Amino acid sequence: MVVDFRKASVAETVSGLSFFSCLFIIIGFGVFGVFIWRSYVWGGWSGRWGCRWLLL
């Protein structure tokens, strides 16, 4: 019973870590993509309209 509980705990920890790492990677890529897109939009000639579309 103790061994089963330990296995379950390890599995939950591993799954939680993988889930949080995936979530962190997705959020990181999203923030990085938004930063790149904002810098590109602000650098473009239609920066104001692009920023308005991005905010909407």
Biopython code that builds the backbone (N, CA, C, O; Angstrom):
import numpy as np
from Bio.PDB.StructureBuilder import StructureBuilder

atoms = [
    (1, "MET", "N", (0.830, -1.195, 0.000)),
    (1, "MET", "CA", (0.000, 0.000, 0.000)),
    (1, "MET", "C", (0.873, 1.257, 0.000)),
    (1, "MET", "O", (0.586, 2.233, -0.694)),
    (2, "VAL", "N", (1.948, 1.210, 0.796)),
    (2, "VAL", "CA", (2.847, 2.367, 0.827)),
    (2, "VAL", "C", (3.534, 2.542, -0.524)),
    (2, "VAL", "O", (3.729, 3.662, -0.997)),
    (3, "VAL", "N", (3.903, 1.400, -1.145)),
    (3, "VAL", "CA", (4.584, 1.480, -2.435)),
    (3, "VAL", "C", (3.647, 2.070, -3.480)),
    (3, "VAL", "O", (4.056, 2.908, -4.283)),
    (4, "ASP", "N", (2.382, 1.630, -3.470)),
    (4, "ASP", "CA", (1.421, 2.169, -4.425)),
    (4, "ASP", "C", (1.238, 3.673, -4.217)),
    (4, "ASP", "O", (1.167, 4.435, -5.181)),
    (5, "PHE", "N", (1.163, 4.090, -2.960)),
    (5, "PHE", "CA", (0.991, 5.518, -2.679)),
    (5, "PHE", "C", (2.207, 6.305, -3.173)),
    (5, "PHE", "O", (2.071, 7.400, -3.718)),
    (6, "ARG", "N", (3.385, 5.736, -2.977)),
    (6, "ARG", "CA", (4.591, 6.425, -3.430)),
    (6, "ARG", "C", (4.606, 6.530, -4.952)),
    (6, "ARG", "O", (4.964, 7.570, -5.504)),
    (7, "LYS", "N", (4.217, 5.453, -5.626)),
    (7, "LYS", "CA", (4.174, 5.489, -7.090)),
    (7, "LYS", "C", (3.174, 6.537, -7.569)),
    (7, "LYS", "O", (3.449, 7.289, -8.504)),
    (8, "ALA", "N", (2.012, 6.580, -6.918)),
    (8, "ALA", "CA", (1.005, 7.556, -7.320)),
    (8, "ALA", "C", (1.524, 8.973, -7.093)),
    (8, "ALA", "O", (1.310, 9.861, -7.919)),
    (9, "SER", "N", (2.205, 9.175, -5.969)),
    (9, "SER", "CA", (2.722, 10.509, -5.669)),
    (9, "SER", "C", (3.756, 10.920, -6.712)),
    (9, "SER", "O", (3.752, 12.058, -7.180)),
    (10, "VAL", "N", (4.644, 9.988, -7.075)),
    (10, "VAL", "CA", (5.664, 10.305, -8.080)),
    (10, "VAL", "C", (5.007, 10.606, -9.422)),
    (10, "VAL", "O", (5.401, 11.543, -10.116)),
    (11, "ALA", "N", (3.996, 9.801, -9.787)),
    (11, "ALA", "CA", (3.323, 10.021, -11.060)),
    (11, "ALA", "C", (2.628, 11.381, -11.071)),
    (11, "ALA", "O", (2.693, 12.109, -12.061)),
    (12, "GLU", "N", (1.961, 11.722, -9.961)),
    (12, "GLU", "CA", (1.298, 13.021, -9.894)),
    (12, "GLU", "C", (2.310, 14.152, -9.988)),
    (12, "GLU", "O", (2.065, 15.153, -10.661)),
    (13, "THR", "N", (3.447, 13.997, -9.316)),
    (13, "THR", "CA", (4.468, 15.048, -9.362)),
    (13, "THR", "C", (5.014, 15.212, -10.772)),
    (13, "THR", "O", (5.181, 16.332, -11.254)),
    (14, "VAL", "N", (5.294, 14.083, -11.436)),
    (14, "VAL", "CA", (5.849, 14.157, -12.791)),
    (14, "VAL", "C", (4.834, 14.780, -13.745)),
    (14, "VAL", "O", (5.184, 15.639, -14.554)),
    (15, "SER", "N", (3.570, 14.343, -13.648)),
    (15, "SER", "CA", (2.552, 14.890, -14.541)),
    (15, "SER", "C", (2.345, 16.375, -14.261)),
    (15, "SER", "O", (2.169, 17.164, -15.188)),
    (16, "GLY", "N", (2.366, 16.756, -12.986)),
    (16, "GLY", "CA", (2.206, 18.171, -12.649)),
    (16, "GLY", "C", (3.361, 18.998, -13.175)),
    (16, "GLY", "O", (3.161, 20.099, -13.688)),
    (17, "LEU", "N", (4.587, 18.462, -13.048)),
    (17, "LEU", "CA", (5.752, 19.196, -13.542)),
    (17, "LEU", "C", (5.686, 19.341, -15.054)),
    (17, "LEU", "O", (5.955, 20.419, -15.585)),
    (18, "SER", "N", (5.330, 18.261, -15.758)),
    (18, "SER", "CA", (5.247, 18.334, -17.214)),
    (18, "SER", "C", (4.147, 19.309, -17.631)),
    (18, "SER", "O", (4.317, 20.062, -18.590)),
    (19, "PHE", "N", (3.015, 19.297, -16.911)),
    (19, "PHE", "CA", (1.919, 20.207, -17.240)),
    (19, "PHE", "C", (2.350, 21.652, -17.037)),
    (19, "PHE", "O", (2.095, 22.505, -17.887)),
    (20, "PHE", "N", (3.008, 21.929, -15.905)),
    (20, "PHE", "CA", (3.432, 23.304, -15.635)),
    (20, "PHE", "C", (4.527, 23.734, -16.604)),
    (20, "PHE", "O", (4.570, 24.893, -17.016)),
    (21, "SER", "N", (5.412, 22.807, -16.972)),
    (21, "SER", "CA", (6.463, 23.162, -17.930)),
    (21, "SER", "C", (5.847, 23.457, -19.295)),
    (21, "SER", "O", (6.261, 24.402, -19.966)),
    (22, "CYS", "N", (4.861, 22.657, -19.713)),
    (22, "CYS", "CA", (4.179, 22.926, -20.983)),
    (22, "CYS", "C", (3.460, 24.268, -20.911)),
    (22, "CYS", "O", (3.528, 25.059, -21.852)),
    (23, "LEU", "N", (2.773, 24.528, -19.802)),
    (23, "LEU", "CA", (2.068, 25.793, -19.646)),
    (23, "LEU", "C", (3.049, 26.956, -19.677)),
    (23, "LEU", "O", (2.782, 27.975, -20.313)),
    (24, "PHE", "N", (4.188, 26.810, -18.992)),
    (24, "PHE", "CA", (5.193, 27.874, -18.968)),
    (24, "PHE", "C", (5.757, 28.114, -20.361)),
    (24, "PHE", "O", (5.968, 29.259, -20.759)),
    (25, "ILE", "N", (6.002, 27.031, -21.109)),
    (25, "ILE", "CA", (6.541, 27.168, -22.467)),
    (25, "ILE", "C", (5.521, 27.866, -23.359)),
    (25, "ILE", "O", (5.880, 28.744, -24.143)),
    (26, "ILE", "N", (4.235, 27.477, -23.242)),
    (26, "ILE", "CA", (3.193, 28.093, -24.067)),
    (26, "ILE", "C", (3.068, 29.573, -23.736)),
    (26, "ILE", "O", (2.990, 30.410, -24.635)),
    (27, "ILE", "N", (3.049, 29.899, -22.429)),
    (27, "ILE", "CA", (2.927, 31.302, -22.027)),
    (27, "ILE", "C", (4.157, 32.081, -22.482)),
    (27, "ILE", "O", (4.038, 33.212, -22.954)),
    (28, "GLY", "N", (5.340, 31.480, -22.341)),
    (28, "GLY", "CA", (6.559, 32.162, -22.760)),
    (28, "GLY", "C", (6.558, 32.442, -24.256)),
    (28, "GLY", "O", (6.903, 33.544, -24.681)),
    (29, "PHE", "N", (6.168, 31.445, -25.065)),
    (29, "PHE", "CA", (6.113, 31.657, -26.499)),
    (29, "PHE", "C", (5.054, 32.691, -26.855)),
    (29, "PHE", "O", (5.247, 33.488, -27.773)),
    (30, "GLY", "N", (3.923, 32.684, -26.125)),
    (30, "GLY", "CA", (2.875, 33.668, -26.398)),
    (30, "GLY", "C", (3.344, 35.080, -26.106)),
    (30, "GLY", "O", (3.129, 35.989, -26.907)),
    (31, "VAL", "N", (3.990, 35.268, -24.950)),
    (31, "VAL", "CA", (4.485, 36.604, -24.602)),
    (31, "VAL", "C", (5.568, 37.034, -25.585)),
    (31, "VAL", "O", (5.596, 38.188, -26.014)),
    (32, "PHE", "N", (6.465, 36.108, -25.943)),
    (32, "PHE", "CA", (7.536, 36.435, -26.884)),
    (32, "PHE", "C", (6.957, 36.787, -28.252)),
    (32, "PHE", "O", (7.405, 37.733, -28.899)),
    (33, "GLY", "N", (5.945, 36.009, -28.692)),
    (33, "GLY", "CA", (5.314, 36.297, -29.976)),
    (33, "GLY", "C", (4.601, 37.643, -29.971)),
    (33, "GLY", "O", (4.675, 38.390, -30.947)),
    (34, "VAL", "N", (3.910, 37.955, -28.874)),
    (34, "VAL", "CA", (3.223, 39.247, -28.780)),
    (34, "VAL", "C", (4.244, 40.381, -28.780)),
    (34, "VAL", "O", (4.017, 41.418, -29.404)),
    (35, "PHE", "N", (5.365, 40.192, -28.085)),
    (35, "PHE", "CA", (6.404, 41.227, -28.058)),
    (35, "PHE", "C", (6.974, 41.449, -29.455)),
    (35, "PHE", "O", (7.134, 42.591, -29.886)),
    (36, "ILE", "N", (7.284, 40.356, -30.167)),
    (36, "ILE", "CA", (7.820, 40.479, -31.525)),
    (36, "ILE", "C", (6.782, 41.126, -32.442)),
    (36, "ILE", "O", (7.120, 41.996, -33.244)),
    (37, "TRP", "N", (5.505, 40.699, -32.326)),
    (37, "TRP", "CA", (4.454, 41.242, -33.175)),
    (37, "TRP", "C", (4.239, 42.716, -32.891)),
    (37, "TRP", "O", (4.041, 43.498, -33.821)),
    (38, "ARG", "N", (4.272, 43.118, -31.615)),
    (38, "ARG", "CA", (4.091, 44.524, -31.266)),
    (38, "ARG", "C", (5.245, 45.365, -31.795)),
    (38, "ARG", "O", (5.026, 46.448, -32.339)),
    (39, "SER", "N", (6.477, 44.873, -31.638)),
    (39, "SER", "CA", (7.622, 45.632, -32.148)),
    (39, "SER", "C", (7.535, 45.738, -33.672)),
    (39, "SER", "O", (7.856, 46.785, -34.233)),
    (40, "TYR", "N", (7.102, 44.658, -34.352)),
    (40, "TYR", "CA", (6.966, 44.696, -35.807)),
    (40, "TYR", "C", (5.858, 45.663, -36.218)),
    (40, "TYR", "O", (6.008, 46.431, -37.168)),
    (41, "VAL", "N", (4.731, 45.614, -35.478)),
    (41, "VAL", "CA", (3.604, 46.493, -35.814)),
    (41, "VAL", "C", (3.967, 47.950, -35.560)),
    (41, "VAL", "O", (3.684, 48.820, -36.384)),
    (42, "TRP", "N", (4.599, 48.212, -34.411)),
    (42, "TRP", "CA", (4.992, 49.588, -34.101)),
    (42, "TRP", "C", (6.024, 50.087, -35.101)),
    (42, "TRP", "O", (6.048, 51.274, -35.425)),
    (43, "GLY", "N", (6.890, 49.181, -35.602)),
    (43, "GLY", "CA", (7.896, 49.589, -36.577)),
    (43, "GLY", "C", (7.303, 49.769, -37.971)),
    (43, "GLY", "O", (7.886, 50.460, -38.807)),
    (44, "GLY", "N", (6.152, 49.153, -38.227)),
    (44, "GLY", "CA", (5.538, 49.247, -39.542)),
    (44, "GLY", "C", (4.861, 50.593, -39.769)),
    (44, "GLY", "O", (4.722, 51.397, -38.847)),
    (45, "TRP", "N", (4.441, 50.825, -41.020)),
    (45, "TRP", "CA", (3.796, 52.097, -41.349)),
    (45, "TRP", "C", (2.372, 52.135, -40.826)),
    (45, "TRP", "O", (1.829, 53.218, -40.611)),
    (46, "SER", "N", (1.742, 50.957, -40.610)),
    (46, "SER", "CA", (0.369, 50.911, -40.083)),
    (46, "SER", "C", (0.415, 50.504, -38.617)),
    (46, "SER", "O", (-0.362, 49.652, -38.187)),
    (47, "GLY", "N", (1.317, 51.102, -37.846)),
    (47, "GLY", "CA", (1.487, 50.713, -36.450)),
    (47, "GLY", "C", (0.249, 51.003, -35.618)),
    (47, "GLY", "O", (-0.144, 50.193, -34.779)),
    (48, "ARG", "N", (-0.374, 52.170, -35.851)),
    (48, "ARG", "CA", (-1.519, 52.541, -35.012)),
    (48, "ARG", "C", (-2.686, 51.593, -35.258)),
    (48, "ARG", "O", (-3.315, 51.127, -34.308)),
    (49, "TRP", "N", (-2.982, 51.304, -36.519)),
    (49, "TRP", "CA", (-4.106, 50.402, -36.813)),
    (49, "TRP", "C", (-3.795, 48.989, -36.349)),
    (49, "TRP", "O", (-4.676, 48.288, -35.850)),
    (50, "GLY", "N", (-2.529, 48.562, -36.514)),
    (50, "GLY", "CA", (-2.155, 47.221, -36.074)),
    (50, "GLY", "C", (-2.278, 47.080, -34.565)),
    (50, "GLY", "O", (-2.745, 46.055, -34.069)),
    (51, "CYS", "N", (-1.852, 48.126, -33.823)),
    (51, "CYS", "CA", (-1.947, 48.066, -32.366)),
    (51, "CYS", "C", (-3.413, 48.045, -31.949)),
    (51, "CYS", "O", (-3.784, 47.329, -31.019)),
    (52, "ARG", "N", (-4.251, 48.828, -32.636)),
    (52, "ARG", "CA", (-5.679, 48.834, -32.309)),
    (52, "ARG", "C", (-6.284, 47.456, -32.577)),
    (52, "ARG", "O", (-7.084, 46.965, -31.780)),
    (53, "TRP", "N", (-5.904, 46.828, -33.701)),
    (53, "TRP", "CA", (-6.424, 45.498, -34.010)),
    (53, "TRP", "C", (-5.932, 44.484, -32.998)),
    (53, "TRP", "O", (-6.672, 43.579, -32.612)),
    (54, "LEU", "N", (-4.661, 44.630, -32.555)),
    (54, "LEU", "CA", (-4.113, 43.690, -31.575)),
    (54, "LEU", "C", (-4.828, 43.837, -30.237)),
    (54, "LEU", "O", (-5.122, 42.840, -29.578)),
    (55, "LEU", "N", (-5.113, 45.085, -29.827)),
    (55, "LEU", "CA", (-5.798, 45.296, -28.552)),
    (55, "LEU", "C", (-7.238, 44.800, -28.626)),
    (55, "LEU", "O", (-7.780, 44.326, -27.627)),
    (56, "LEU", "N", (-7.866, 44.902, -29.801)),
    (56, "LEU", "CA", (-9.229, 44.392, -29.926)),
    (56, "LEU", "C", (-9.187, 42.868, -29.996)),
    (56, "LEU", "O", (-10.232, 42.226, -30.104)),
]
sb = StructureBuilder()
sb.init_structure("model")
sb.init_model(0)
sb.init_chain("A")
sb.init_seg("    ")
for serial, (resi, resn, name, xyz) in enumerate(atoms, 1):
    if name == "N":
        sb.init_residue(resn, " ", resi, " ")
    sb.init_atom(name, np.array(xyz, "f"), 0.0, 1.0, " ", f" {name:<3s}", serial, name[0])
structure = sb.get_structure()
